[in-house]
């Protein structure tokens, strides 16, 4: 293999001058002019909605009296489950979550009723007037206890929502032959998305009995199908417009306020706006699954991995949402996909509790599992007397190897290249501190892998529409949504490349259910969808324009069709004005799953190595992240500023998971419910970061691009805990790292 073509280079403006362009939405966001769904306050007759949440984490509902709320002046509608014309359930995988509860509540975020009023204050007061009679039930707060015999059943089939197992070889026999075996117990936290714009939007009824949802969401087509079922409307009567949204990260993949607002809009015939405040977002919003891992890993005397076993218990909360898919991805990552291990047994259990609902979150279970796996390898390297990088080097898979499920994978390059680059990072050049210095410095590294697409053979359709408008604009439409990740910048760059036009020729339409279905805006799939769509549309588009122009010798270029000498011959507006029929091209296809007859795992893979430099306070145990260095293999960089922002932003989110963030719960109650106590990293905490990229892809020109929205979070946590161990000699196994516990362990070790 020619490794020179795969040499990482820093992602800087100097190295990517021609591609380093501002995001199309940068100016409006910097000036505070970007229009978000929750800014929609000027609709004529706009009403304000609020949702009544449960007073208890687990109870039977004995009765609901909404009449006092209905009698309040300024209230235009109060709705409960009795008012739902269609199905009273929703959910992406299993529709087990009620729009409004009828007989039971299973967590504090459960909805019982909703009101629409002239002002938010009247709506809030109306909620306080609704009378609900409860009979409290035993709370199931611990997932392990939820699996025990005699535990109260939260759903008819019990508390085990799903389980998984991935195994090959003979683990028990292999452990008996190992020269070194390490065991570990790991915990990862319940984390909040903390998007700047909480869940919300406006639902607008029309004169024909239809509804338009102008909301923050991640899948307008999937939402439309569920909403039509709930509201008992034909699909054509429901339009979902996913407007530019102030953050998603998976937390808006599921329905949020849409069913309640839609029902209120139908009932009143007026636009209804619902916008969660931060407390309601905390209580009712999706969280990252907290996970408990029990791990055992062994190698021979030379450091060759022989056996690896992990069992994971995930607290999925009261309802399923995307929990089963998270479990599948977590299991895949827990099987150590970067390493050759002949004997593996990985299992997981996804458990219902009366805690906050957990579901999609950047990393999708992969980063939790990577924390456990990479921690195990560092412990095993120490036991075997090897440098952590050397243990990894001896066991890395090659691009020719099958995945952990035996599936064909398309690796971007050999993982060895990232390991070499990580070992050469300048962060290893440690500063020398005096013996009485308050801060101890440490450096650590970890590797990670992430796949694109929904994976495992799940329906994963992509599509696009391309047309020339009567005004001579090139309109390119996709169903995925811009929620801050920079996809509009990537689409603009790709469209200019494939269609030959200029950015000023383009109108890009995203996130409208009346347009093409491009699948959900999740699983780092949008860039891959955009490239494949444009690749298929390109020859048809050129052919259609040449037919309009009546010449096979012209080629699309900036502003119009050009001659072979790049001279503009006819502009796009001129071309449109002379056309009897304007071209509209559509394309539908499936996300690439590789050549396997039965798809398993994810075909398109990405790699990352993260090197972290930290300082640990000898007096308090506080950890300060000073520098991060990421080496990424994520395919061609389409829009360098967005790529850089995704890796750096994901890394800061990973820092939060590793060092600060958790949503503690006790007996189904939130011990904090706002941002006054839930701390996230701010700009003051953000370290200096360097991102190096490998753009080349091995042996596959068809898929030159990967989506990198989740890649940056993959290896941050184990890199940080490795750096903490390098500084202090103590390896934290529970996240977020507790300064007091770390300090106590440091003092115990020194004693």
N, C-alpha and C positions, 0 to 999 in steps of 0.2 A: 504494500500500500504506500502511495506517495503521501507521506505525512506533511510535506511542505504545504500542500494545498489545504491542510487542516490545522494550520497554525493559528492559535487564538490571537486576536488583535483587540486592543481597547476600543470600546464603543464611545468614541469622542467625535466632536464636530470636525476636527482636523482629519480624522480617518474616513469620515463618511460625508464629505463636503457636499457632493451632488445630491445626496438623499436627505440631507439635514434641513428639512423644511418645517415651518411652524404648523401646528395643528390647525385645521380650518376653524375650530371652535375656540381657539386659544384666546383671541382678543375679547370675545363676548364674555367668556368666563372670567378673565382677568379684570374686566370692568364691572362685573356683577350684572351683566345684561342678559345672560343665558336664561331662557324661559324654561322652567321646569313644570311638571304636572301640578305640583302643589302651589304654583303661582297663579293658577287659573281662577281668578277672583272676580272677573268682570262679566260673567255670563248673566244675561237678563233673568231675573227671578231665581238666582242662585240660593239654594238652601244648604245648610250646614248639618252634616250627619255626625253622630256619635254612636259608639257601640258599647253596650253594657256587658261587662266581663264578670266572671264568677267571683263570688266572695270566698269560695273554699276550693282547695285543690282536689277534693274528692267528696262528692255528696250526691244524694238523690234529690231531684227537684220535686217538691210537693205541690207547688203552684206558683204561677206568675200572674200578677195583677198589673196591667199597664194602663188602666183607665185613668189614674191620677195624672200620668204623664200626658195622655191624650187630651186631657182637659186643660192643660197649661196653655195660656195664650201664647201665640207664636210658634206652637208646635203644629206641624202639618201632617206628620205621619209617625206612627209607632208600629214596628213590625216585629213579629216573632216567627217561630217555625211554622205556626199555623197559616202564615201568610205566604209561604213559599209555594209557588205554583208547580215546581218540578221537584227534582231530587234535592234532598236536604243533606247532601254529602259532597265532599270534594277531596282531592288528593291526586298526586301525579302517578304514583305506583298503585296504591290501594285507596279507594275513596272511603276512608274510614273516619274522616273528620267532619263533624256537623257544621253547617253554616250557623244554625242556632240550635242549642241543646234543647231536648224535650224532656228526658227523664233523668239523665245523669250529667254531671260535670266531672271532668277528669284532670283538669289543671286550671290554674288561675287565669289563663288566657282564653278559656272557653267563652264563646259569645252566647248570650241569651236573648238579646233584643237589640234593636237599633231605632234611633229617632232621627227625624229631619226637622229642623227648625230655622227660624229667620236668622239667628245668630249662633255662634259657637257657645256663648254663655247660656242661652236658653236651652240649647241641646244638652249641655252638661247638667243643668238643673233638672231637666226632664228625666235624665237617667237616675238621678237621686230619688225621684218620686216613684220609680217602678218598684213594686213590692215582690220579693222572691222568698218563698219558704223552702228551706233546705232541711234535709236530714243528713248530718255528717256521716261519712263512711271512713273506715281505716285508710290511712294514707300509705301508699307504696312508694317509698322514696329512694330505696337502695336497689339497684338492678340485680345484685346477687341475691338479696332477700326476696326479690320479686319472683325468682325462679324456684324458690324453695316450696316444698309441699305445704299446702295450706295457705299460701299467700292469696289475698283477695284477687280475683280475676278482674282486670281492667277492661278486657274485651272478651267476647264469647269464646274465642279459641285459646284464651290464656294470656300470659304475659310475654311469651317468647314470640316476637314478631317474625324473626327470621334467624337462620343459622347458616354457617358456611364452613366448608372444609376443603383444604387443598393439600394433597399428600402424594408423595412418591418415595419409593425405597422403603427401607426398614429402619425407622428412627431408633427404636429401642435397642436393636442389635448394634447400630452404628455408635450410639453413645457409649456402649460397653467397650468399644475399640478406641475411643478417643484418648489422646494423651492429655488434653486440657479441655475442661468443660466449665462454662460460666453460666450462672443463673441470674435473672434480674426480674424485678417487678417495677413497672413504669406506669405513670399516670399522666394523662394530658387533660387540659381543662375544658370546661364549658365556656366558649368564647362568643362574644357578640360581634356582629358585622360592623356596627357603629358607622354606617353610612351617614354622610352629612345630611342627606334628605331622607327623612323617615318615610315610612310607607304612606302613600296617598295618591290622590288624583280626583278627577271630576267625571261623573257619568251624565251624559246629555241625552235626553229622550228626543225622538223625532215625531213628526205628525203621523207616521205610518205604523207606530207601535214598536219601533226599533230603538236600540240604545247604542250610543258610542261611548266607549270607555277611554278616556284620555288619562293614562295612568303611568306610574312607574312599575315596570314589569320586566320579565326576561324571556317571555314567550307569548307573543300576541295570539298566535294560532292555537296553541295549547290552552291558553286561558279562554279564548272564545268558545272552544268546544265544551269546556266545563261550565262556563257561564250560561251558555244556551241550554244545557241540561238542567241547571238549577232554576233558571227563570222560565223554562218551558217555552223557549222561543226558537224559531228556525234559525239555522246558522246565518242565513243571509240577513237576519234582523239584528245580529250582534256584530259590532265592529270594535276591535280593540286596537288602540293606537298607543304603542309604547313610546312615549316621548323621551327626549333627552332627560336622563335620570341621574340624580345625584348619588350614584353608587348602588351597587347590587351585591357582588361577591357571592351570589347564591341565595342571599336572604330575600330576594324578590322573585325567585324561581317559582314559588308556590303562590296561590291566590292569597291576598291579604284583606284589603278593604273592599274589593270589587263586588262580591256577592251582596253585601249589605247595602252598598251604595246603589247597585243596580236595582235591587228590590225597592228601595226608597224612591228612586227616580221613576220606576214604573208606577208606583202607588200615587205619587204626587203629580206626575207629568211635568216635573221641573228639574233642572240640573241640580245634582247633589254632589257636594264636595265632602270628602272625609280625609283628614290628615292626622295620623297618629302623633301625639306628643311623644317625647322621649320615654316617659314612663310606660305608656301603652306599648310602644315599640319594644321595650325591654321585656315586658310581661308576655306579650302575644307573639313577638317575632321569633323567627327561626334562630337556632344557635348551632355552634359546632358541637359535635358529639363528644362528651367526655368519655375517655376510654381508659380501662384498666388492662394492662398487659402482664402476662406471666410468660417469661421467655427462658429458653435454655439453648445454648449453642456450643458446639464442640469441634475440635480440630485434631489432627495428628501431630506428631512431634515436629514436623516440618512446617506446620501452619496451614496445611491444606484443610479446608472446611469439610467436615464429614456429616454433621447432623445439625439440624436447626428445628426448634419447636417453639411455637407461640400460640397462646390462647388469649383472645381479646373479648372483653365484655363491654358493649356500647350501651350507654343510657340514651335511648331514643326519645324519651319523654312520652307524652300521652298519645301521639298519633304517628302514623308511618311516614308521611311525606316521602322524601327520597332516601330514607334510611336504608332500605335494602340495597340500593345501588351503592351507597357509601360503604356498606359492609363488604360488598364484593370488591370494590377498589381497595379498601383497607387490607383485605385478605391477600390480594395480589401483591401489594407492597410489603406486607409482613413476611412474605415468602422470600424476601431478599432478591428482587429481580435483577440486581446488578452482579450477582455472584453465583458461581457454580457450586451448588451444594447437592450431593447425590441423594441425601435422605432428608426429607422435609415433611413436617406435619404442622399445618397452620389451621386453626379453627377460630371461629368467632360466633358470638351470640348477640343479637340485637334485641333489647329488652324494653318493653313498655314500663313506664313508671308514671307517677303523678307530677313529674317535674316538667320543666319547660321543653317544648318540642324542639328536637334537633333534626337537622337535615343538611341541605347543600351548603357548603362553605368552601371557599377557595382552598384547593388541595384535596378536598373530597375524600378525606380519610387517609390519603396517601402520606401526607406529612406527619400525621400521628404515628403511623406504622414505621416510617423512616426514622423517626426519633428512637423508637425501640430497637430497630435493626442496627443502626449505626452505633448506638450506645453499646449494644452487645459486642460488636466487632472491636470496639476500642477496649472493652474489658478483656476480651479473648486475646487481643494482641499483647496486652500487659501480662496476662497469665502465661503466654507462650514466649515472652521475652522478645517480642518483635516490635518494630516501629509500626504504628497503626497503618501507615501508608503501605508498608511492605506486606502486611497481612492482606490488605485489599488487593495489592498487585498480584499476589499469588493465586487469587481466586476470582478475578474479574471474568465475567462472560465476554465473549467476542461477538461481533455483529453477526457471525454465522450461527451462533447458538440460538436454539428455540427459547421462547419465554418460559416462565415458571409453570405455565399451564400447557406447555408443549406447543404453543402457538407460534406461527410465523410472525416476526416483528421486522419493522423497518427502522433500524437504529441509524441515527445521523452520522455516527463515527464510532471509532473504538473508544470505550470508556477510559482506556489507558491514557489517551491524550489529555483528558481533563485531569486525571490524577497527576500526571507529570506537571501540568501547568499549575495545579494547586500547590504541589511541593516546591515549585519555583517562585511562589508568590513572595513579594517583598515584605509581606506582613510577618514572615517568620524571623525577620531581623529584629529581634526583641530589643527594646530599650532596657538599659541596665538601671535598676533602682537600688538605692542605698538600703542597707539592712533595716533601717528604722523608717523607711518610706511608708507612708500610710496606704498607698495603693500598690497592689500586686498585679503585674501584667501577665497575661497568658494568651496563647494562640492555639486555635484548634481548627479542624477541618472535617467535612463530611461530604459524602456523595449522595446524589439523588437522581431518580428517574421519574418521568411523568409521561403519560400518554395523552393523545388528543382523541376527541370524540366520545360518544356515550359508551361504546365498547360492548363486549360480550353479546354481540348479535342483536342488541336492542334496536328497535326502529330508529333510524338516524338519517332522515331525509334532508336534502339540501336543495335549494332552488334559487332562481333569480329571474328578473325581467329587465329587458333592455329595449328602449324605444327612442325614436326620434319624434319630438313633440312638434306641434304646429308652429311653435315659435323658433324651432331650430335648436332646441336644447337636447342634449343627450341625457335621458333619464335612466338611471340605473337603480333598481329597487331590490332590496333584500328584506327578509323577514326578521333578521336578528336586529339587536337594539344597541344603540350607543348609551351606555350608562357610566361613562367616564373612562373606559378602558382604552379609548383611542381608535376604535374600529373604523370610525368615519375617515380618519386620516389614512389608515391602511387601505381602505377601499378606494379612496381618491387616488392614492399613489398607484395602486394596482390597475385601476381603470385607465389612467393615463398611459401606463406601460403597455397594456394589452390592446387598448382601443386606439392608441396613437393620438389621442386628443389632449387638450390642455385642461387644467383644473377649472378654468373659467368657462369651459364648454359644458360642464357637468352639473346635473341636479341629482343628488343622491337621496333616495327615499329609504328609510329604515323603519322596521318595527310595526308595520301596518298589516292587520289581519286581512285587509282587502287586497293586499298584494301577494307576492309569492311566499310560499312557506319555506323558510330556510332552516327550520328547526329551532330549538331553544338557544338562547344566548348563554351558553354554559359549556363546560368541558373543554374550554380553550379551542373551540371548533370553528369560530366564525372566519378567521383568516384562511383556513383550509377550504372552507366552503366558497369564499370569495374567489380564491385562485382557481379552483376547479370550474366554477361557473364561468369565469371570464375566459379560461382556456377553451371551454366548449363553445362559448358564444363568439369568440374572436373571428373564426373563418366565416361564420354565417353573417356576422355584422358587416364585414368587409364586402362580402358578396352582395348583400342587400343594398349597401350604399352605392356600389358600382352600378347596380341595375338602375337605381334612381338617377344616377348621373349619366347613364348611357355610355359608360367607358370602363373597360377592364384595365386601363393603364393608370388609373388614379388610386391613391392610397390615403386612408384617413390620417389626418395630421392635426396639429393645433389650429383651431378656428374653422377647419373644413377639409375638403379633399385636395390633395396635392399631386403634382406631377412627379416624375422620377427624379427630377432635379430639386424637389422639395419646394417648388413654387406653388403658392395657393391658387387653385383654379376655381373653386366654387365653395362658398361658405356654407356652413350647416343651415343657417336661416334661409339662404337662397335655395338650397337643396330642398328644404321642407316646403317652401312656397311654390315650387313647381311640381310637387308630387301629388298624384291623384290619390295615392294611399300610402300612408307613412308606415315604416316597418316597426313591428312589435315582436320581439323575440323572447321566448321563454325557455327555460331549461330546468329539468328536475333530475336528480340523481341521488344516490346513496353515499353517505360518508364512507371513505375507503376503509375496508375491513381486512384487506389482504387476500391471499389466494386460498386460505383454508376453507374447506367445505363447510365446516361448522365454526363460525367466528368465536374466538375466545380472547379475553383480555382486550388490549388495544394494539392496533397494528402500527400506527405512526407514533414513534417514541421520541422523547427529548431527554437530554442529560444536563446535569449541573454539578459543579463542585463549588462549595462555599467555604471560604477561609475567614475565620472571625478572630478579631483581636479585642480582648476585653481588659478592663481594670476592675479589680475587686477591692472594696474598702475593708481594711483590716479591722476597723472599729465597728462597722455596722453590718458587714456582709453584703452591702449593696453592690450591684453589678452595673458597670457602665460600659456600653458597647462603643468602642473607639473607631474601629474600621471593619468594613466587610469587603471581601473581594470575591466576586462571582465569576466563574468560567462557565459559559453556557454553550450548548450545542442545540440550537433551536431553529436551524434552517436559515434561509435568506432573511436578512433584516429589511423589511419593507419600509418602515418609517422609524428611523433611529430614535428620535425623542420619545415616541410611544413605547418602543421596546425597552429603552432605558428606564422610563417611568414605571413600566410594569414590573421589571425585575426589582428595582429599588423599593417601590411601594409594597410589593409582596413581601420583601425582606423585612421591612419595618413592621408589617402585620405579623410576620413570624416572630419578630422580637417581642411583640406584645404577648403572643401566646407563650413564649418561653420565659418571660421575665415579669410580666405585669398582670395579664388579664385572666380573670375567672369570674364566673357568675355563681357564687356559692348559694346552695339551697339547703333548707332544713325542713323536713316534714312537708315538702311541697311548697314551702314559702320562700320567696326571694329575700335573701339577707341584704340585698341592695337592689334598687330599681331605677337608678338614674345615673348620670355621669358625674355626680358629685363624689361618688365613692368608687365607681368603676373607672380605672385609669387606663389610658392608652398612650402609646408613645406619641409625642408631639415633635415638632420640628427641632425643639431643643434637645430631644433625645436621639434624633436621627444622626447616625454616624457618617463619616466620610465613606463613600462607596465607590468601588471600581467594578465595572462590568466588562469582561472580555467575551468575545463572541467567536464561535466557529460557524461559518455560514454554509460551508460545503455539506452536501448530503451524499452518502455512499450509494452509488449504483442506482439512483432513482431520480430522474429528472422530472417525472410527472408530479411529484409532491415536493417541490423545493422549499415550501414554507411550512412552518409549524406555528401553532398558537402558543404563546408563552405566558399567558395570564396567570397560570398557577405555578410555573416553574420556579419562580424566585422564592417561594415559601418552603419549598420541598426540604432543603437541607439546613435551614437556618438554625432550628432548635438544637440538633445534635452538634453542629459546629460550635454553637455558643456554650453548651455544657462541656464539650471537649476543651474549649479555651478556659472555662472556669476551673476544670480539673488541672489543666496545665499551670494555672496560676496558683492554685490553693492545695492541690492534691486531693480534693473532694469532688466526686462526680455526682451531681444532682440527678435523681431518677424521677422526680415528680415536678411537673410544670403547673403553674409558673414557679420559678425558683424563688423560694421564700428566704429573704435575707437573714431573718432570725435563725432559721434552721441551718442555713449555710454557715453562719457565724458559729453556731453551736458545734457543728461538725468540724469546722476548722480548729476551734479551741480544743475539742476532744482529741483531735489528731495530734496537735502540738503538745498536748499533755502526755 
